[in-house]
Amino acid sequence: MKTTSQSINIEQLNLLMELVGKINSNLELDKLLREIMDSAKIIMDTEASSLFLLSEDKSKLTLTIPTGPATAELSGKSMPSNQGLSGWVVQNVEPVLVRDVQKDPRFAGELSVSSSFTTKDLICVPLINHNGKVIGALQAINKKNPEELSEDLIPVFQTMANQAAIAIENAKLQQERIEKELMDKELEVARTIQSGFWPKEVPNIPHYRIAGCSKPAKSVGGDYYDYIPIPGTKRWGFTVADVTGKGVPASLLMATMRASLRSHVENNKNVGDSINSVNKLIYEDSPIDKFITAVYGELDTETHTFNYVNAGHNNPYLLDVHNHNLSQLEVGGVMLGIMDPVDFKGDSIKLYSGNKLILFSDGIPEARNTEGEFFSDEGFEQWLLEHKSLTPSQMMMNLLKTIDNFSKGQPQSDDITLIIIERVQ
């Protein structure tokens, strides 16, 4: 004949087997946690249960979905991971049974279920995943029949906790996979938006050779470059810009800048007025934490002057091939979208035969190798001087190859964008 203790254990084991089936088939984390908590109460026959998850840095224990009184009041609250009985269990990786928590000094600092609920006894076991890593603690609080509170309950509860820990880890992995899929889809949308606004062809301008490209990073930033014919004139607009942030928001802000710039260059007589107008729109319509660095210039193909304005962007380079001289266009201003009004002041240079003008984004000097070294401004300047005799197209292709070789397989962290303008006669 079976004893009462044996009957209880068999009943608990049956419930435990049912739970294992349920939690292994449930990959939605919130539903899984609720299933674990409800099952803990039933299997252990207690008034309440609680589950604490350990933070990634192991500094905090967060109460997930408690059962019993005032569950909404406590859900999501945290405490230091070395505090309370739960903290002791996590730190020592040992289960504990306490018949009177008020007499146990380790209970001090434990999150109370409710001001109207008194914790009398509890069993607390560590949540240990399949790698032996502690990810939290599981509690059964206030045995309904205190006389049945026994050390014999710990193995059953620990088995349940171990299964729960594995299921929680699997659910987290599934959640991460779903989030990654959503992020990949967003990045694909961002790439489509971004590439759709890049120039489809290089302008054919007498006496000039031009090359340009943008090589997006995997995470998709907001680099933008453009060639803009200005109707009714002999002028061409050139711009390279970098929008803060990544993904769809950065791409949409880039699209806003493109539309605004193309609209205003037709109506404004100088580059400063055009950028002032763009800045006003970006300031009024973009989030407070979004801004744009940009350099915009207009090449007059009759006078061979380049009038430009710089809004917090990398200074363009002027390369004099004949005199082996490299200089920067240093006139600049604040980034677009930071404040309004801003009176952007432009400057002007004259391009002579053999001069090359290089507009670029910070993805070039900030390219990094596996040792953590940057390609750097100095490295870029040296490279330009060493390759000054190449055509713009040759320079562009050679530079991209050089950066790839320099990075030695290190993932590209930022977009690389470049325009090279050379006067040949």
C-alpha positions as a Markdown table, in Angstrom:
| # | Residue | x | y | z |
|---|---|---|---|---|
| 1 | Met | 0.0 | 0.0 | 0.0 |
| 2 | Lys | 1.3 | 3.5 | -0.9 |
| 3 | Thr | 1.9 | 6.0 | 1.8 |
| 4 | Thr | 0.5 | 9.5 | 1.7 |
| 5 | Ser | 4.0 | 10.9 | 1.0 |
| 6 | Gln | 4.4 | 8.5 | -1.9 |
| 7 | Ser | 1.0 | 9.5 | -3.3 |
| 8 | Ile | 1.8 | 13.1 | -3.1 |
| 9 | Asn | 5.1 | 12.5 | -4.9 |
| 10 | Ile | 3.5 | 10.5 | -7.7 |
| 11 | Glu | 0.8 | 13.2 | -8.2 |
| 12 | Gln | 3.6 | 15.9 | -8.3 |
| 13 | Leu | 5.5 | 13.9 | -10.8 |
| 14 | Asn | 2.5 | 13.6 | -13.1 |
| 15 | Leu | 1.9 | 17.3 | -12.9 |
| 16 | Leu | 5.6 | 17.9 | -13.5 |
| 17 | Met | 5.5 | 15.7 | -16.7 |
| 18 | Glu | 2.5 | 17.7 | -17.9 |
| 19 | Leu | 4.4 | 20.9 | -17.2 |
| 20 | Val | 7.5 | 19.8 | -19.2 |
| 21 | Gly | 5.3 | 19.1 | -22.2 |
| 22 | Lys | 3.6 | 22.5 | -21.9 |
| 23 | Ile | 6.7 | 24.6 | -21.4 |
| 24 | Asn | 8.7 | 22.8 | -24.1 |
| 25 | Ser | 6.0 | 23.6 | -26.7 |
| 26 | Asn | 5.7 | 27.3 | -25.6 |
| 27 | Leu | 8.2 | 29.7 | -27.1 |
| 28 | Glu | 6.4 | 32.9 | -26.2 |
| 29 | Leu | 8.3 | 34.1 | -23.2 |
| 30 | Asp | 5.5 | 35.9 | -21.3 |
| 31 | Lys | 3.1 | 33.0 | -21.7 |
| 32 | Leu | 5.9 | 30.6 | -20.8 |
| 33 | Leu | 6.7 | 32.5 | -17.5 |
| 34 | Arg | 3.0 | 32.5 | -16.6 |
| 35 | Glu | 2.7 | 28.8 | -17.2 |
| 36 | Ile | 5.7 | 28.1 | -15.0 |
| 37 | Met | 4.4 | 30.3 | -12.2 |
| 38 | Asp | 0.9 | 28.7 | -12.3 |
| 39 | Ser | 2.4 | 25.2 | -12.4 |
| 40 | Ala | 4.7 | 26.0 | -9.4 |
| 41 | Lys | 1.7 | 26.9 | -7.3 |
| 42 | Ile | -0.2 | 23.8 | -8.2 |
| 43 | Ile | 2.7 | 21.3 | -8.0 |
| 44 | Met | 4.0 | 22.7 | -4.7 |
| 45 | Asp | 0.4 | 23.4 | -3.4 |
| 46 | Thr | 1.3 | 26.9 | -2.2 |
| 47 | Glu | -0.5 | 30.2 | -1.9 |
| 48 | Ala | 1.9 | 32.1 | -4.2 |
| 49 | Ser | 5.0 | 31.7 | -6.4 |
| 50 | Ser | 7.6 | 34.0 | -7.8 |
| 51 | Leu | 10.3 | 33.8 | -10.5 |
| 52 | Phe | 13.4 | 36.0 | -10.5 |
| 53 | Leu | 15.5 | 36.4 | -13.6 |
| 54 | Leu | 19.2 | 37.4 | -13.3 |
| 55 | Ser | 20.3 | 40.4 | -15.5 |
| 56 | Glu | 23.0 | 39.9 | -18.1 |
| 57 | Asp | 25.6 | 41.7 | -15.9 |
| 58 | Lys | 24.5 | 39.6 | -12.9 |
| 59 | Ser | 23.9 | 42.6 | -10.8 |
| 60 | Lys | 20.0 | 42.5 | -10.5 |
| 61 | Leu | 17.2 | 40.0 | -10.0 |
| 62 | Thr | 14.0 | 41.0 | -11.6 |
| 63 | Leu | 10.6 | 39.7 | -10.5 |
| 64 | Thr | 8.8 | 38.6 | -13.7 |
| 65 | Ile | 5.2 | 37.4 | -13.2 |
| 66 | Pro | 4.4 | 36.6 | -9.5 |
| 67 | Thr | 1.3 | 34.7 | -8.6 |
| 68 | Gly | -0.8 | 35.4 | -5.6 |
| 69 | Pro | -1.9 | 38.8 | -4.1 |
| 70 | Ala | -0.9 | 42.1 | -5.8 |
| 71 | Thr | 0.8 | 40.5 | -8.8 |
| 72 | Ala | 0.6 | 43.7 | -10.9 |
| 73 | Glu | 2.1 | 45.7 | -8.0 |
| 74 | Leu | 5.3 | 43.7 | -8.0 |
| 75 | Ser | 5.8 | 42.5 | -11.6 |
| 76 | Gly | 9.0 | 44.0 | -13.1 |
| 77 | Lys | 10.5 | 45.1 | -9.8 |
| 78 | Ser | 14.2 | 44.5 | -9.2 |
| 79 | Met | 16.6 | 44.0 | -6.3 |
| 80 | Pro | 20.4 | 43.5 | -6.1 |
| 81 | Ser | 21.4 | 40.0 | -7.0 |
| 82 | Asn | 23.1 | 39.5 | -3.6 |
| 83 | Gln | 20.1 | 40.5 | -1.6 |
| 84 | Gly | 17.3 | 38.4 | 0.0 |
| 85 | Leu | 16.9 | 34.6 | 0.0 |
| 86 | Ser | 16.7 | 34.6 | -3.8 |
| 87 | Gly | 20.0 | 36.4 | -4.0 |
| 88 | Trp | 21.6 | 33.9 | -1.6 |
| 89 | Val | 20.3 | 31.0 | -3.7 |
| 90 | Val | 21.6 | 32.5 | -6.9 |
| 91 | Gln | 25.0 | 33.4 | -5.4 |
| 92 | Asn | 25.5 | 30.0 | -3.8 |
| 93 | Val | 23.7 | 27.9 | -6.4 |
| 94 | Glu | 21.9 | 26.0 | -3.7 |
| 95 | Pro | 18.2 | 25.4 | -2.9 |
| 96 | Val | 16.9 | 26.5 | 0.4 |
| 97 | Leu | 13.8 | 25.7 | 2.5 |
| 98 | Val | 12.8 | 28.1 | 5.3 |
| 99 | Arg | 10.0 | 27.3 | 7.6 |
| 100 | Asp | 9.9 | 30.7 | 9.2 |
| 101 | Val | 11.3 | 33.5 | 7.0 |
| 102 | Gln | 10.9 | 36.1 | 9.7 |
| 103 | Lys | 13.6 | 34.3 | 11.7 |
| 104 | Asp | 16.0 | 34.0 | 8.8 |
| 105 | Pro | 18.3 | 37.0 | 8.4 |
| 106 | Arg | 18.8 | 36.2 | 4.7 |
| 107 | Phe | 15.1 | 37.2 | 4.1 |
| 108 | Ala | 15.9 | 40.8 | 4.8 |
| 109 | Gly | 15.6 | 42.9 | 1.6 |
| 110 | Glu | 13.5 | 40.2 | -0.2 |
| 111 | Leu | 10.7 | 41.8 | -2.4 |
| 112 | Ser | 7.5 | 41.3 | -0.4 |
| 113 | Val | 4.6 | 39.9 | -2.4 |
| 114 | Ser | 2.3 | 42.6 | -0.9 |
| 115 | Ser | 1.9 | 44.8 | 2.1 |
| 116 | Ser | -1.3 | 42.8 | 2.9 |
| 117 | Phe | 0.4 | 39.4 | 2.3 |
| 118 | Thr | 2.8 | 37.8 | 4.9 |
| 119 | Thr | 5.4 | 35.4 | 3.7 |
| 120 | Lys | 5.7 | 32.6 | 6.2 |
| 121 | Asp | 7.6 | 29.9 | 4.6 |
| 122 | Leu | 9.2 | 29.3 | 1.2 |
| 123 | Ile | 11.2 | 27.0 | -0.9 |
| 124 | Cys | 13.6 | 28.7 | -3.3 |
| 125 | Val | 15.7 | 26.9 | -5.9 |
| 126 | Pro | 18.1 | 28.2 | -8.5 |
| 127 | Leu | 17.2 | 28.2 | -12.2 |
| 128 | Ile | 20.0 | 26.4 | -14.0 |
| 129 | Asn | 20.1 | 26.1 | -17.8 |
| 130 | His | 21.6 | 23.2 | -19.8 |
| 131 | Asn | 25.0 | 24.8 | -19.7 |
| 132 | Gly | 25.0 | 24.9 | -15.9 |
| 133 | Lys | 24.6 | 28.6 | -15.9 |
| 134 | Val | 22.3 | 30.2 | -13.2 |
| 135 | Ile | 19.8 | 32.5 | -14.8 |
| 136 | Gly | 17.5 | 33.2 | -11.8 |
| 137 | Ala | 15.5 | 31.7 | -8.9 |
| 138 | Leu | 12.1 | 30.1 | -8.5 |
| 139 | Gln | 10.1 | 30.3 | -5.3 |
| 140 | Ala | 7.1 | 28.5 | -3.8 |
| 141 | Ile | 5.6 | 30.6 | -1.0 |
| 142 | Asn | 3.5 | 29.5 | 1.9 |
| 143 | Lys | 2.6 | 25.8 | 1.8 |
| 144 | Lys | -1.1 | 25.5 | 2.1 |
| 145 | Asn | -0.6 | 22.6 | 4.6 |
| 146 | Pro | 2.5 | 23.6 | 6.6 |
| 147 | Glu | 2.8 | 20.1 | 8.0 |
| 148 | Glu | 3.6 | 18.8 | 4.4 |
| 149 | Leu | 6.6 | 21.2 | 4.1 |
| 150 | Ser | 9.5 | 18.9 | 3.7 |
| 151 | Glu | 13.0 | 18.7 | 2.3 |
| 152 | Asp | 11.6 | 15.9 | 0.1 |
| 153 | Leu | 9.9 | 18.6 | -2.0 |
| 154 | Ile | 13.1 | 20.2 | -3.1 |
| 155 | Pro | 14.2 | 17.6 | -5.7 |
| 156 | Val | 10.8 | 17.8 | -7.5 |
| 157 | Phe | 10.9 | 21.6 | -7.4 |
| 158 | Gln | 14.5 | 21.7 | -8.5 |
| 159 | Thr | 13.7 | 19.4 | -11.5 |
| 160 | Met | 10.9 | 21.7 | -12.4 |
| 161 | Ala | 13.1 | 24.8 | -12.1 |
| 162 | Asn | 15.8 | 23.1 | -14.3 |
| 163 | Gln | 13.3 | 22.4 | -17.1 |
| 164 | Ala | 11.9 | 25.9 | -16.7 |
| 165 | Ala | 15.3 | 27.4 | -17.1 |
| 166 | Ile | 16.0 | 25.5 | -20.3 |
| 167 | Ala | 12.6 | 26.5 | -21.7 |
| 168 | Ile | 13.2 | 30.2 | -20.8 |
| 169 | Glu | 16.6 | 30.1 | -22.6 |
| 170 | Asn | 14.9 | 28.6 | -25.7 |
| 171 | Ala | 12.2 | 31.1 | -25.6 |
| 172 | Lys | 14.7 | 33.9 | -25.4 |
| 173 | Leu | 16.6 | 32.5 | -28.3 |
| 174 | Gln | 13.4 | 32.3 | -30.3 |
| 175 | Gln | 12.6 | 35.9 | -29.4 |
| 176 | Glu | 16.0 | 37.0 | -30.4 |
| 177 | Arg | 15.6 | 35.2 | -33.8 |
| 178 | Ile | 12.3 | 37.0 | -34.4 |
| 179 | Glu | 13.7 | 40.3 | -33.4 |
| 180 | Lys | 16.7 | 39.7 | -35.8 |
| 181 | Glu | 14.3 | 38.8 | -38.6 |
| 182 | Leu | 12.3 | 42.0 | -38.0 |
| 183 | Met | 15.5 | 44.0 | -37.9 |
| 184 | Asp | 16.8 | 42.4 | -41.1 |
| 185 | Lys | 13.5 | 43.3 | -42.8 |
| 186 | Glu | 13.8 | 46.9 | -41.6 |
| 187 | Leu | 17.3 | 47.1 | -42.8 |
| 188 | Glu | 16.3 | 45.8 | -46.2 |
| 189 | Val | 13.6 | 48.5 | -46.4 |
| 190 | Ala | 16.2 | 51.1 | -45.4 |
| 191 | Arg | 18.7 | 49.9 | -48.0 |
| 192 | Thr | 15.9 | 50.1 | -50.7 |
| 193 | Ile | 15.1 | 53.7 | -49.6 |
| 194 | Gln | 18.7 | 54.7 | -49.4 |
| 195 | Ser | 19.9 | 53.2 | -52.7 |
| 196 | Gly | 16.8 | 54.5 | -54.5 |
| 197 | Phe | 18.0 | 58.1 | -54.0 |
| 198 | Trp | 21.6 | 57.6 | -55.1 |
| 199 | Pro | 22.5 | 59.0 | -58.6 |
| 200 | Lys | 21.8 | 56.5 | -61.4 |
| 201 | Glu | 24.6 | 57.9 | -63.6 |
| 202 | Val | 27.6 | 60.2 | -63.4 |
| 203 | Pro | 27.1 | 63.6 | -65.0 |
| 204 | Asn | 28.9 | 64.2 | -68.3 |
| 205 | Ile | 30.4 | 67.7 | -67.8 |
| 206 | Pro | 32.9 | 69.1 | -70.3 |
| 207 | His | 36.5 | 69.5 | -69.0 |
| 208 | Tyr | 35.7 | 67.4 | -65.9 |
| 209 | Arg | 35.9 | 63.8 | -64.8 |
| 210 | Ile | 33.7 | 62.7 | -61.9 |
| 211 | Ala | 33.3 | 59.5 | -59.9 |
| 212 | Gly | 31.2 | 58.8 | -56.8 |
| 213 | Cys | 29.8 | 55.9 | -54.8 |
| 214 | Ser | 28.4 | 54.9 | -51.4 |
| 215 | Lys | 29.2 | 51.6 | -49.9 |
| 216 | Pro | 26.6 | 51.0 | -47.1 |
| 217 | Ala | 27.6 | 49.3 | -43.9 |
| 218 | Lys | 25.6 | 46.2 | -42.9 |
| 219 | Ser | 23.7 | 48.1 | -40.3 |
| 220 | Val | 22.7 | 50.8 | -42.9 |
| 221 | Gly | 23.4 | 54.3 | -41.9 |
| 222 | Gly | 22.2 | 57.4 | -43.5 |
| 223 | Asp | 24.9 | 58.5 | -45.9 |
| 224 | Tyr | 23.7 | 60.4 | -49.0 |
| 225 | Tyr | 25.4 | 61.8 | -52.1 |
| 226 | Asp | 24.0 | 63.5 | -55.1 |
| 227 | Tyr | 24.7 | 65.3 | -58.3 |
| 228 | Ile | 22.2 | 68.0 | -58.9 |
| 229 | Pro | 21.8 | 69.9 | -62.3 |
| 230 | Ile | 20.6 | 73.4 | -61.6 |
| 231 | Pro | 18.1 | 74.3 | -64.3 |
| 232 | Gly | 18.8 | 77.4 | -66.5 |
| 233 | Thr | 22.5 | 77.6 | -65.4 |
| 234 | Lys | 25.9 | 76.1 | -66.1 |
| 235 | Arg | 26.1 | 75.0 | -62.5 |
| 236 | Trp | 26.1 | 71.5 | -60.9 |
| 237 | Gly | 25.4 | 70.8 | -57.2 |
| 238 | Phe | 27.4 | 68.2 | -55.4 |
| 239 | Thr | 26.7 | 67.0 | -51.9 |
| 240 | Val | 27.8 | 64.3 | -49.4 |
| 241 | Ala | 25.9 | 64.0 | -46.2 |
| 242 | Asp | 25.7 | 61.8 | -43.1 |
| 243 | Val | 22.4 | 61.4 | -41.1 |
| 244 | Thr | 22.7 | 60.3 | -37.5 |
| 245 | Gly | 21.3 | 56.9 | -36.6 |
| 246 | Lys | 20.7 | 53.8 | -38.7 |
| 247 | Gly | 17.9 | 51.9 | -40.3 |
| 248 | Val | 14.6 | 53.3 | -41.7 |
| 249 | Pro | 14.5 | 56.5 | -39.6 |
| 250 | Ala | 17.9 | 57.6 | -40.9 |
| 251 | Ser | 16.9 | 56.7 | -44.5 |
| 252 | Leu | 13.7 | 58.7 | -44.2 |
| 253 | Leu | 15.5 | 61.7 | -42.9 |
| 254 | Met | 18.0 | 61.4 | -45.7 |
| 255 | Ala | 15.1 | 61.3 | -48.2 |
| 256 | Thr | 13.7 | 64.5 | -46.6 |
| 257 | Met | 17.0 | 66.3 | -47.0 |
| 258 | Arg | 17.3 | 65.2 | -50.6 |
| 259 | Ala | 13.9 | 66.4 | -51.5 |
| 260 | Ser | 14.4 | 69.7 | -49.7 |
| 261 | Leu | 17.9 | 70.4 | -51.2 |
| 262 | Arg | 16.8 | 69.6 | -54.7 |
| 263 | Ser | 13.8 | 71.9 | -54.3 |
| 264 | His | 15.7 | 74.9 | -52.8 |
| 265 | Val | 18.7 | 74.9 | -55.1 |
| 266 | Glu | 16.4 | 75.8 | -58.0 |
| 267 | Asn | 15.1 | 78.8 | -56.1 |
| 268 | Asn | 18.1 | 80.2 | -54.3 |
| 269 | Lys | 21.0 | 82.1 | -55.9 |
| 270 | Asn | 23.7 | 80.9 | -53.5 |
| 271 | Val | 24.7 | 77.8 | -51.5 |
| 272 | Gly | 24.3 | 79.5 | -48.1 |
| 273 | Asp | 20.6 | 80.3 | -48.8 |
| 274 | Ser | 19.9 | 76.7 | -50.0 |
| 275 | Ile | 21.4 | 75.2 | -46.8 |
| 276 | Asn | 19.7 | 77.7 | -44.6 |
| 277 | Ser | 16.4 | 76.5 | -46.1 |
| 278 | Val | 17.2 | 72.9 | -45.7 |
| 279 | Asn | 18.3 | 73.4 | -42.1 |
| 280 | Lys | 15.0 | 75.1 | -41.2 |
| 281 | Leu | 13.0 | 72.1 | -42.5 |
| 282 | Ile | 15.2 | 69.5 | -40.8 |
| 283 | Tyr | 15.1 | 71.5 | -37.5 |
| 284 | Glu | 11.3 | 71.7 | -37.6 |
| 285 | Asp | 10.4 | 68.2 | -38.8 |
| 286 | Ser | 13.1 | 65.9 | -37.4 |
| 287 | Pro | 13.3 | 64.4 | -33.9 |
| 288 | Ile | 15.5 | 66.3 | -31.4 |
| 289 | Asp | 18.2 | 63.6 | -31.4 |
| 290 | Lys | 18.4 | 63.5 | -35.2 |
| 291 | Phe | 20.7 | 65.8 | -37.2 |
| 292 | Ile | 22.7 | 65.8 | -40.4 |
| 293 | Thr | 26.3 | 66.6 | -41.3 |
| 294 | Ala | 26.6 | 67.8 | -44.9 |
| 295 | Val | 28.9 | 69.5 | -47.4 |
| 296 | Tyr | 27.2 | 71.1 | -50.4 |
| 297 | Gly | 28.9 | 72.9 | -53.2 |
| 298 | Glu | 28.0 | 74.2 | -56.7 |
| 299 | Leu | 30.5 | 73.9 | -59.6 |
| 300 | Asp | 30.2 | 76.7 | -62.2 |
| 301 | Thr | 31.5 | 75.0 | -65.3 |
| 302 | Glu | 32.1 | 78.3 | -67.1 |
| 303 | Thr | 34.2 | 80.1 | -64.4 |
| 304 | His | 35.5 | 76.8 | -62.8 |
| 305 | Thr | 34.6 | 78.1 | -59.4 |
| 306 | Phe | 33.3 | 75.8 | -56.6 |
| 307 | Asn | 31.1 | 77.6 | -54.1 |
| 308 | Tyr | 30.5 | 75.5 | -51.0 |
| 309 | Val | 29.1 | 75.4 | -47.5 |
| 310 | Asn | 30.0 | 72.9 | -44.8 |
| 311 | Ala | 27.4 | 72.0 | -42.1 |
| 312 | Gly | 29.6 | 70.1 | -39.5 |
| 313 | His | 30.9 | 67.6 | -42.1 |
| 314 | Asn | 34.4 | 66.3 | -42.8 |
| 315 | Asn | 36.4 | 69.0 | -44.6 |
| 316 | Pro | 36.7 | 68.3 | -48.3 |
| 317 | Tyr | 40.2 | 67.9 | -49.8 |
| 318 | Leu | 41.7 | 69.9 | -52.7 |
| 319 | Leu | 44.5 | 67.9 | -54.4 |
| 320 | Asp | 46.9 | 69.8 | -56.7 |
| 321 | Val | 48.4 | 67.1 | -58.8 |
| 322 | His | 51.1 | 69.2 | -60.4 |
| 323 | Asn | 52.4 | 70.8 | -57.2 |
| 324 | His | 52.0 | 67.7 | -55.1 |
| 325 | Asn | 49.9 | 69.7 | -52.6 |
| 326 | Leu | 46.9 | 68.6 | -50.5 |
| 327 | Ser | 44.8 | 71.2 | -48.6 |
| 328 | Gln | 41.5 | 71.2 | -46.8 |
| 329 | Leu | 38.4 | 73.4 | -47.4 |
| 330 | Glu | 38.1 | 74.6 | -43.8 |
| 331 | Val | 35.2 | 77.0 | -43.8 |
| 332 | Gly | 32.4 | 75.3 | -41.9 |
| 333 | Gly | 29.3 | 75.6 | -39.7 |
| 334 | Val | 27.0 | 73.7 | -37.3 |
| 335 | Met | 25.2 | 70.5 | -38.2 |
| 336 | Leu | 21.8 | 70.6 | -39.9 |
| 337 | Gly | 18.9 | 70.3 | -37.5 |
| 338 | Ile | 20.7 | 71.5 | -34.4 |
| 339 | Met | 19.3 | 75.0 | -34.3 |
| 340 | Asp | 17.4 | 77.5 | -36.3 |
| 341 | Pro | 18.0 | 80.1 | -37.6 |
| 342 | Val | 21.6 | 79.6 | -38.7 |
| 343 | Asp | 23.3 | 81.9 | -41.2 |
| 344 | Phe | 25.5 | 79.4 | -43.1 |
| 345 | Lys | 28.4 | 81.2 | -44.8 |
| 346 | Gly | 29.9 | 79.7 | -47.9 |
| 347 | Asp | 33.3 | 80.0 | -49.4 |
| 348 | Ser | 34.7 | 79.7 | -52.9 |
| 349 | Ile | 37.7 | 78.2 | -54.6 |
| 350 | Lys | 38.8 | 78.0 | -58.2 |
| 351 | Leu | 39.6 | 74.7 | -59.8 |
| 352 | Tyr | 42.6 | 74.6 | -62.2 |
| 353 | Ser | 43.6 | 71.9 | -64.7 |
| 354 | Gly | 44.8 | 68.9 | -62.7 |
| 355 | Asn | 43.0 | 69.8 | -59.5 |
| 356 | Lys | 41.0 | 67.1 | -57.8 |
| 357 | Leu | 38.2 | 67.9 | -55.3 |
| 358 | Ile | 37.4 | 65.1 | -52.8 |
| 359 | Leu | 34.1 | 65.1 | -50.8 |
| 360 | Phe | 33.7 | 62.1 | -48.4 |
| 361 | Ser | 32.0 | 60.8 | -45.3 |
| 362 | Asp | 33.7 | 59.8 | -42.0 |
| 363 | Gly | 33.4 | 56.1 | -42.9 |
| 364 | Ile | 36.7 | 56.4 | -44.7 |
| 365 | Pro | 39.0 | 57.8 | -42.0 |
| 366 | Glu | 37.1 | 55.8 | -39.3 |
| 367 | Ala | 37.5 | 52.5 | -41.0 |
| 368 | Arg | 39.0 | 50.2 | -38.5 |
| 369 | Asn | 41.1 | 47.0 | -38.6 |
| 370 | Thr | 41.1 | 44.0 | -36.3 |
| 371 | Glu | 43.7 | 45.6 | -34.1 |
| 372 | Gly | 41.4 | 48.6 | -33.4 |
| 373 | Glu | 43.5 | 51.0 | -35.5 |
| 374 | Phe | 41.8 | 53.6 | -37.7 |
| 375 | Phe | 42.6 | 54.3 | -41.3 |
| 376 | Ser | 42.6 | 57.9 | -40.0 |
| 377 | Asp | 42.7 | 61.3 | -41.6 |
| 378 | Glu | 46.5 | 61.1 | -41.8 |
| 379 | Gly | 46.3 | 57.8 | -43.5 |
| 380 | Phe | 43.7 | 59.1 | -46.0 |
| 381 | Glu | 45.8 | 62.1 | -46.8 |
| 382 | Gln | 48.9 | 60.1 | -47.4 |
| 383 | Trp | 46.9 | 57.7 | -49.6 |
| 384 | Leu | 45.6 | 60.6 | -51.7 |
| 385 | Leu | 49.0 | 62.0 | -52.3 |
| 386 | Glu | 50.4 | 58.6 | -53.3 |
| 387 | His | 47.6 | 58.0 | -55.8 |
| 388 | Lys | 47.2 | 61.5 | -57.1 |
| 389 | Ser | 47.9 | 60.5 | -60.7 |
| 390 | Leu | 44.9 | 58.2 | -61.0 |
| 391 | Thr | 41.6 | 59.1 | -62.6 |
| 392 | Pro | 38.6 | 59.7 | -60.3 |
| 393 | Ser | 37.2 | 56.3 | -61.2 |
| 394 | Gln | 40.5 | 54.6 | -60.6 |
| 395 | Met | 41.0 | 56.4 | -57.3 |
| 396 | Met | 37.6 | 55.4 | -56.1 |
| 397 | Met | 38.0 | 51.7 | -56.9 |
| 398 | Asn | 41.5 | 51.6 | -55.5 |
| 399 | Leu | 40.5 | 53.4 | -52.3 |
| 400 | Leu | 37.7 | 50.9 | -51.6 |
| 401 | Lys | 40.1 | 48.0 | -52.2 |
| 402 | Thr | 42.7 | 49.7 | -49.9 |
| 403 | Ile | 40.2 | 50.1 | -47.1 |
| 404 | Asp | 39.0 | 46.5 | -47.5 |
| 405 | Asn | 42.6 | 45.3 | -47.2 |
| 406 | Phe | 43.3 | 47.6 | -44.3 |
| 407 | Ser | 40.2 | 46.3 | -42.4 |
| 408 | Lys | 41.4 | 42.7 | -42.8 |
| 409 | Gly | 37.9 | 41.3 | -42.5 |
| 410 | Gln | 36.7 | 43.6 | -39.8 |
| 411 | Pro | 33.0 | 44.4 | -40.4 |
| 412 | Gln | 32.4 | 47.8 | -41.9 |
| 413 | Ser | 30.8 | 49.9 | -39.1 |
| 414 | Asp | 29.8 | 52.9 | -41.2 |
| 415 | Asp | 28.8 | 53.9 | -44.7 |
| 416 | Ile | 31.7 | 54.9 | -47.0 |
| 417 | Thr | 30.7 | 57.7 | -49.4 |
| 418 | Leu | 32.9 | 59.5 | -51.8 |
| 419 | Ile | 32.7 | 62.0 | -54.7 |
| 420 | Ile | 35.8 | 62.9 | -56.7 |
| 421 | Ile | 35.7 | 65.9 | -59.1 |
| 422 | Glu | 38.7 | 66.4 | -61.4 |
| 423 | Arg | 39.3 | 69.3 | -63.8 |
| 424 | Val | 41.1 | 67.9 | -66.8 |
| 425 | Gln | 41.5 | 71.1 | -69.0 |
